[in-house]
Amino acid sequence: MQLSIGHTPIGHNVLHGTKGIALQGAGVYSCGAPFTLDHSDVRDNHPDQIFTCPGPALLPATPALGGGAGHRSSDDLALVEGWK
């Protein structure tokens, strides 16, 4: 399974929860599944933009596609962004 987000803004999402609950991944939350962002802007989400955690389905990071800027998270997921 892989999530692919193309030409889609993801913004202005706010997470709310009970005291003591970790609020993570207001923009994109992926735990164990690789994902790509292609020409998709993730910003202005609270408390964060993207949260990832390792899982059995993770694949090694790949280089940027289509001329976008490639980014790697601390657990070696690849993010592909075409614009900011």
Long-range contacts (C-beta under 8 A, 24 or more apart in sequence): 1-33, 1-57, 2-33, 2-34, 2-35, 2-36, 3-28, 3-30, 3-33, 3-34, 3-35, 3-36, 4-35, 4-36, 4-38, 5-35, 5-36, 5-37, 5-38, 5-40, 6-38, 6-39, 6-40, 7-38, 7-39, 7-40, 8-40, 9-40, 9-41, 9-42, 10-40, 10-41, 10-42, 10-45, 11-41, 11-42, 11-43, 11-44, 11-45, 12-44, 12-45, 13-45, 13-46, 14-45, 14-46, 15-46, 15-47, 23-47, 24-48, 24-51, 25-50, 25-51, 30-77, 31-55, 32-56, 32-57, 32-58, 33-57, 33-58, 34-58, 34-59, 34-77, 34-78, 35-77, 36-65, 36-78, 36-79, 36-80, 37-79, 37-80, 37-81, 38-65, 38-66, 38-68, 38-80, 38-81, 38-82, 39-68, 39-81, 39-82, 39-83, 40-81, 40-82, 41-83, 41-84, 50-79, 52-77
